[in-house]
Amino acid sequence: MIPQQLDLTRHKIKQYAERYHRQPNDINLIAVSKQQTSSAIIEAILHGQHDFGESYLQEALAKIKAINHPGVCWHFIGPIQSNKTREIAEHFHWVHSIERLKIAERLNAQRPLHLPPLNICIEVNIDNELSKSGIKPTELFALATAIVKLPNLTLRGLMAIPKPQQQLSAQRLAFARLRELLQDLNQQGFKLDTLSIGMSDDLEAAIAEGATCVRIGRAIFGSR
């Protein structure tokens, strides 16, 4: 089941990339494995998947310890409480959900010096939803400016989870706003290369608007 679903997802990424004149290899597939078993993750690893996204720290730490595979890249994609930063800094390669400078500063201070800098994406609340995490677009420049000064972090780009839309055109509008924010930052001297956008239901729109990381769970592992 998982190998077949992975193949189907990879085929869709290739198909959409070609449709919008992009290179499939420029789009990194993150398999969202929260609430999935270690055996399911191992099945995906054996089928060539190396990037996994987790949102719940204690669950993720148990899987990281159980799997202990040197080729796996772990992405933290959920909200972060201050008391969770040390273990995230010690065990993950990427964090996609930064919305507060305090959390970034704690990750920077707690990142072990023998590890490379932690890759960071700022989460933007692109639709200004009260129920969603992420900073306001108007606050983005100040937070990015502060994060790039932290030596144990590398600011890579932006992440967003727009409100659900059924139409492709509406999905693209939200992702286009995030892409434009990233372009604006780069025009102001930042060197960002990552748009972490797109899930199972809006994959085509994300790829059309420049996604470099897509976070796919249900389409690979099935419903949780």
FIMAR-765515 format. One record per residue: x, y, z of N, C-alpha, C in turn; residue in three letters. Coordinates in steps of 0.02 Angstrom, whole numbers, padded with zeros to 5 digits, always signed. Example, Ala and Ser with C-alpha at 12.3 -4.5 7.8 and 13.67 -1.06 7.14 Angstrom:
<nodes>
+00660-00284+00390+00615-00225+00390+00660-00165+00390ALA;+00642-00112+00354+00684-00053+00357+00645+00002+00394SER;
</nodes>
This chain:
<nodes>
+00041-00061+00000+00000+00000+00000+00043+00063+00000MET;+00088+00070+00049+00129+00130+00054+00175+00138-00007ILE;+00209+00085-00030+00250+00093-00090+00210+00117-00150PRO;+00151+00089-00159+00110+00109-00216+00088+00182-00209GLN;+00069+00202-00149+00047+00270-00138+00105+00320-00146GLN;+00164+00299-00125+00223+00341-00136+00236+00350-00211LEU;+00232+00296-00247+00243+00300-00320+00192+00346-00352ASP;+00129+00341-00331+00076+00383-00359+00089+00457-00343LEU;+00110+00470-00282+00124+00539-00262+00183+00567-00302THR;+00235+00528-00309+00293+00550-00348+00273+00562-00421ARG;+00229+00520-00447+00206+00529-00516+00168+00595-00523HIS;+00125+00609-00474+00087+00672-00475+00134+00732-00472LYS;+00185+00729-00430+00233+00784-00425+00267+00795-00492ILE;+00288+00740-00523+00321+00745-00589+00272+00774-00641LYS;+00211+00749-00640+00161+00771-00688+00146+00846-00681GLN;+00137+00869-00619+00122+00940-00608+00183+00983-00623TYR;+00242+00958-00605+00303+00997-00620+00309+01009-00695ALA;+00299+00957-00734+00303+00963-00807+00249+01009-00834GLU;+00189+01006-00804+00133+01048-00826+00150+01122-00817ARG;+00186+01138-00764+00201+01208-00749+00275+01225-00762TYR;+00306+01185-00805+00374+01199-00830+00425+01205-00774HIS;+00422+01156-00729+00469+01153-00674+00506+01086-00677ARG;+00562+01083-00640+00600+01021-00635+00575+00981-00575GLN;+00554+00918-00585+00530+00879-00528+00580+00872-00472PRO;+00644+00870-00488+00696+00862-00437+00703+00924-00393ASN;+00672+00980-00413+00674+01040-00371+00620+01040-00317ASP;+00580+00987-00315+00524+00983-00268+00536+00924-00221ILE;+00546+00939-00157+00562+00887-00108+00498+00863-00075ASN;+00489+00797-00076+00430+00766-00046+00444+00751+00028LEU;+00405+00782+00072+00407+00767+00143+00346+00724+00159ILE;+00358+00663+00181+00303+00618+00200+00283+00635+00272ALA;+00222+00659+00280+00199+00679+00347+00178+00616+00385VAL;+00220+00598+00433+00214+00533+00467+00187+00539+00538SER;+00161+00597+00556+00132+00604+00623+00074+00555+00631LYS;+00070+00524+00689+00019+00474+00706+00023+00412+00662GLN;+00080+00402+00630+00093+00340+00594+00143+00298+00634GLN;+00145+00234+00622+00189+00189+00659+00260+00191+00632THR;+00306+00169+00673+00375+00162+00649+00380+00114+00591SER;+00340+00061+00592+00343+00012+00538+00320+00042+00473SER;+00271+00087+00476+00249+00121+00414+00304+00166+00387ALA;+00339+00200+00431+00394+00243+00409+00450+00200+00379ILE;+00466+00145+00411+00518+00100+00385+00499+00074+00316ILE;+00435+00059+00306+00412+00036+00241+00424+00090+00188GLU;+00412+00153+00207+00424+00207+00160+00499+00217+00147ALA;+00539+00210+00199+00612+00216+00191+00637+00163+00142ILE;+00613+00102+00150+00635+00048+00106+00614+00060+00033LEU;+00566+00105+00024+00545+00123-00044+00574+00190-00066HIS;+00629+00210-00033+00666+00268-00056+00646+00335-00028GLY;+00602+00337+00023+00582+00400+00052+00628+00417+00111GLN;+00652+00480+00113+00701+00498+00164+00681+00556+00208HIS;+00631+00595+00187+00610+00654+00225+00542+00641+00257ASP;+00538+00653+00323+00476+00640+00360+00459+00699+00404PHE;+00394+00715+00406+00370+00771+00445+00331+00749+00506GLY;+00348+00778+00563+00316+00760+00626+00292+00824+00662GLU;+00236+00817+00700+00207+00874+00735+00204+00866+00810SER;+00208+00803+00834+00200+00790+00905+00267+00763+00932TYR;+00298+00802+00976+00368+00790+00992+00381+00722+01024LEU;+00344+00705+01076+00359+00642+01111+00349+00582+01065GLN;+00297+00583+01025+00286+00530+00976+00344+00527+00926GLU;+00365+00586+00904+00419+00588+00854+00484+00562+00884ALA;+00500+00581+00945+00563+00560+00975+00565+00483+00982LEU;+00509+00453+00999+00507+00380+01005+00522+00348+00937ALA;+00495+00377+00883+00507+00349+00817+00578+00361+00794LYS;+00604+00420+00807+00673+00435+00788+00721+00386+00821ILE;+00709+00373+00885+00752+00325+00922+00743+00254+00895LYS;+00682+00235+00881+00669+00166+00858+00697+00154+00788ALA;+00693+00203+00746+00715+00194+00676+00789+00205+00670ILE;+00815+00259+00698+00888+00272+00700+00921+00259+00633ASN;+00893+00287+00581+00919+00277+00513+00959+00339+00492HIS;+01024+00331+00476+01065+00391+00464+01045+00431+00402PRO;+01009+00400+00356+00990+00435+00295+00925+00474+00299GLY;+00892+00470+00357+00827+00503+00364+00835+00575+00386VAL;+00795+00619+00355+00794+00690+00374+00726+00704+00407CYS;+00729+00727+00470+00669+00738+00509+00651+00813+00509TRP;+00587+00825+00493+00561+00893+00489+00508+00902+00543HIS;+00516+00954+00585+00464+00969+00633+00418+01020+00602PHE;+00352+01004+00599+00306+01046+00562+00248+01071+00604ILE;+00249+01057+00670+00194+01077+00713+00209+01137+00756GLY;+00159+01161+00794+00171+01216+00841+00223+01197+00893PRO;+00260+01246+00917+00315+01233+00963+00305+01272+01028ILE;+00305+01235+01083+00304+01266+01149+00375+01274+01174GLN;+00386+01323+01218+00453+01338+01241+00487+01278+01273SER;+00449+01237+01309+00480+01180+01343+00497+01122+01297ASN;+00483+01130+01232+00498+01077+01184+00560+01093+01141LYS;+00587+01152+01148+00637+01174+01100+00703+01134+01104THR;+00723+01115+01164+00787+01081+01170+00789+01016+01131ARG;+00737+00975+01139+00737+00911+01105+00727+00919+01029GLU;+00690+00970+01009+00684+00984+00937+00752+01005+00910ILE;+00787+01047+00945+00853+01070+00923+00903+01013+00919ALA;+00895+00963+00961+00943+00908+00964+00928+00853+00913GLU;+00866+00845+00891+00847+00785+00852+00822+00798+00782HIS;+00808+00860+00765+00779+00874+00699+00828+00910+00654PHE;+00816+00903+00589+00857+00937+00539+00825+01002+00514HIS;+00759+01003+00514+00721+01061+00491+00666+01076+00541TRP;+00649+01141+00546+00589+01164+00581+00551+01211+00534VAL;+00489+01194+00518+00450+01232+00469+00401+01280+00501HIS;+00397+01282+00567+00340+01315+00600+00361+01369+00650SER;+00410+01410+00630+00432+01464+00674+00387+01525+00664ILE;+00360+01550+00719+00318+01610+00716+00336+01661+00770GLU;+00383+01643+00813+00403+01689+00868+00479+01690+00873ARG;+00506+01749+00884+00578+01755+00893+00602+01717+00955LEU;+00563+01717+01007+00583+01681+01068+00598+01608+01054LYS;+00556+01576+01014+00567+01505+00998+00630+01497+00956ILE;+00640+01541+00908+00701+01538+00867+00763+01547+00910ALA;+00761+01593+00956+00819+01605+01000+00833+01544+01044GLU;+00783+01512+01068+00793+01452+01109+00822+01395+01067ARG;+00796+01385+01006+00824+01334+00962+00897+01348+00946LEU;+00913+01411+00935+00982+01431+00921+01027+01416+00980ASN;+01006+01433+01040+01047+01422+01100+01055+01349+01116ALA;+01006+01308+01099+01006+01238+01119+01028+01190+01063GLN;+01043+01217+01004+01067+01173+00950+01137+01149+00967ARG;+01149+01084+00970+01216+01059+00987+01267+01083+00936PRO;+01325+01103+00961+01376+01133+00917+01407+01084+00869LEU;+01402+01018+00883+01429+00969+00836+01384+00957+00777HIS;+01323+00985+00779+01276+00976+00723+01277+01038+00679LEU;+01261+01030+00615+01257+01089+00572+01199+01133+00594PRO;+01198+01196+00571+01142+01240+00589+01075+01209+00571PRO;+01025+01223+00612+00958+01198+00602+00923+01238+00547LEU;+00896+01203+00498+00860+01237+00444+00792+01261+00468ASN;+00776+01324+00452+00717+01356+00479+00673+01384+00424ILE;+00608+01374+00430+00558+01410+00391+00513+01449+00438CYS;+00496+01509+00418+00448+01549+00456+00378+01532+00431ILE;+00333+01518+00479+00264+01504+00460+00225+01569+00457GLU;+00193+01580+00400+00154+01641+00389+00080+01623+00388VAL;+00040+01661+00425-00032+01653+00425-00058+01692+00365ASN;-00056+01660+00307-00065+01696+00244-00137+01721+00235ILE;-00185+01689+00268-00255+01710+00262-00281+01746+00325ASP;-00235+01761+00372-00254+01796+00434-00312+01761+00470ASN;-00307+01695+00476-00358+01657+00511-00343+01656+00586GLU;-00394+01670+00625-00385+01672+00698-00366+01604+00726LEU;-00388+01551+00694-00376+01484+00720-00309+01454+00697SER;-00272+01489+00656-00211+01462+00627-00149+01493+00660LYS;-00096+01454+00662-00031+01479+00683+00000+01520+00627SER;+00055+01552+00644+00092+01590+00594+00089+01665+00607GLY;+00140+01700+00584+00143+01772+00593+00104+01807+00537ILE;+00088+01870+00550+00057+01911+00499+00110+01930+00447LYS;+00090+01936+00384+00138+01956+00332+00174+02021+00349PRO;+00140+02067+00383+00171+02131+00399+00227+02124+00451THR;+00229+02068+00487+00280+02057+00538+00339+02015+00513GLU;+00335+01994+00450+00383+01946+00424+00454+01974+00420LEU;+00461+02034+00393+00528+02061+00383+00567+02067+00449PHE;+00534+02090+00501+00567+02099+00566+00590+02032+00594ALA;+00547+01981+00589+00566+01916+00616+00622+01885+00575LEU;+00619+01890+00509+00672+01863+00467+00738+01898+00481ALA;+00737+01963+00490+00798+02001+00504+00830+01978+00569THR;+00789+01962+00618+00817+01939+00682+00843+01868+00678ALA;+00809+01825+00641+00829+01755+00638+00896+01747+00602ILE;+00908+01784+00549+00970+01775+00511+01031+01794+00552VAL;+01023+01826+00607+01079+01844+00651+01097+01788+00699LYS;+01057+01735+00701+01068+01680+00748+01113+01628+00715LEU;+01173+01617+00742+01224+01577+00706+01210+01504+00699PRO;+01168+01476+00743+01155+01404+00741+01091+01386+00704ASN;+01063+01437+00671+01004+01427+00628+01020+01451+00558LEU;+00989+01419+00509+00993+01443+00439+00922+01456+00416THR;+00905+01519+00404+00839+01535+00379+00835+01515+00306LEU;+00791+01467+00290+00787+01440+00222+00727+01468+00182ARG;+00672+01484+00217+00615+01507+00179+00552+01514+00220GLY;+00495+01505+00187+00429+01517+00217+00385+01455+00211LEU;+00340+01450+00258+00290+01396+00259+00221+01426+00271MET;+00170+01396+00242+00101+01418+00256+00053+01360+00246ALA;-00003+01364+00282-00059+01318+00273-00121+01362+00262ILE;-00137+01378+00200-00194+01421+00187-00260+01387+00207PRO;-00312+01427+00212-00378+01398+00225-00399+01354+00166LYS;-00435+01299+00180-00454+01253+00126-00496+01288+00071PRO;-00479+01273+00010-00516+01298-00048-00525+01240-00096GLN;-00581+01239-00131-00594+01184-00177-00567+01198-00247GLN;-00569+01261-00268-00549+01278-00336-00474+01288-00340GLN;-00445+01263-00393-00373+01271-00405-00353+01344-00406LEU;-00392+01386-00437-00374+01457-00442-00371+01490-00374SER;-00417+01473-00329-00417+01501-00262-00358+01475-00221ALA;-00342+01412-00230-00283+01384-00195-00220+01420-00218GLN;-00215+01432-00283-00155+01464-00310-00147+01535-00284ARG;-00202+01571-00273-00197+01640-00250-00161+01645-00183LEU;-00178+01601-00137-00147+01603-00071-00073+01586-00076ALA;-00057+01534-00114+00014+01515-00122+00053+01570-00158PHE;+00021+01603-00205+00055+01657-00241+00073+01714-00194ALA;+00030+01728-00145+00046+01781-00097+00108+01763-00057ARG;+00114+01699-00038+00174+01679+00000+00236+01682-00044LEU;+00230+01659-00106+00287+01664-00152+00310+01736-00161ARG;+00263+01782-00165+00281+01852-00173+00316+01880-00110GLU;+00294+01856-00052+00329+01876+00010+00401+01852+00010LEU;+00412+01790-00012+00480+01764-00016+00521+01804-00066LEU;+00493+01820-00122+00528+01861-00172+00545+01930-00144GLN;+00499+01959-00107+00511+02025-00077+00570+02022-00028ASP;+00573+01969+00012+00628+01962+00059+00695+01956+00022LEU;+00695+01916-00031+00756+01907-00069+00778+01972-00103ASN;+00731+02012-00124+00748+02076-00153+00778+02124-00102GLN;+00765+02110-00038+00792+02151+00016+00856+02121+00044GLN;+00884+02072+00010+00950+02047+00029+00952+01979+00062GLY;+00895+01949+00075+00894+01881+00103+00910+01831+00047PHE;+00931+01772+00067+00948+01720+00019+00908+01657+00035LYS;+00844+01661+00021+00798+01607+00039+00783+01564-00022LEU;+00777+01499-00011+00768+01453-00067+00711+01403-00057ASP;+00671+01413-00004+00622+01362+00013+00552+01392+00021THR;+00505+01361-00016+00433+01373-00006+00403+01307+00016LEU;+00386+01301+00079+00357+01240+00107+00281+01247+00105SER;+00252+01226+00049+00180+01233+00038+00155+01171+00002ILE;+00090+01157+00012+00059+01103-00025+00052+01039+00016GLY;-00011+01015+00018-00027+00952+00052-00067+00909+00004MET;-00098+00857+00030-00131+00809-00014-00184+00841-00059SER;-00221+00890-00033-00278+00917-00070-00262+00979-00113ASP;-00202+01006-00107-00185+01065-00147-00116+01060-00177ASP;-00096+01000-00193-00029+00987-00218-00016+01022-00285LEU;-00064+01018-00330-00053+01049-00396-00044+01124-00390GLU;-00086+01156-00350-00082+01229-00342-00015+01249-00312ALA;+00009+01211-00264+00073+01227-00232+00131+01222-00282ALA;+00131+01169-00321+00184+01161-00371+00180+01216-00424ILE;+00120+01234-00443+00111+01287-00492+00141+01353-00468ALA;+00138+01364-00401+00161+01428-00373+00231+01424-00343GLU;+00268+01370-00356+00338+01370-00339+00359+01330-00278GLY;+00317+01285-00254+00335+01244-00196+00402+01210-00206ALA;+00444+01212-00155+00506+01172-00156+00503+01114-00106THR;+00457+01119-00057+00442+01064-00012+00367+01055-00011CYS;+00344+00994-00022+00273+00979-00014+00266+00928+00042VAL;+00214+00937+00083+00205+00897+00144+00143+00853+00135ARG;+00155+00790+00120+00100+00745+00101+00094+00689+00153ILE;+00035+00682+00183+00024+00629+00232-00027+00579+00209GLY;-00090+00600+00205-00145+00553+00191-00137+00517+00125ARG;-00112+00551+00074-00105+00520+00009-00051+00466+00007ALA;-00008+00466+00057+00044+00414+00062+00025+00360+00112ILE;+00005+00381+00172-00006+00334+00226-00080+00315+00237PHE;-00125+00351+00204-00196+00341+00216-00219+00382+00276GLY;-00283+00379+00291-00311+00418+00346-00284+00392+00413SER;-00272+00440+00458-00247+00422+00524-00303+00396+00568ARG;
</nodes>
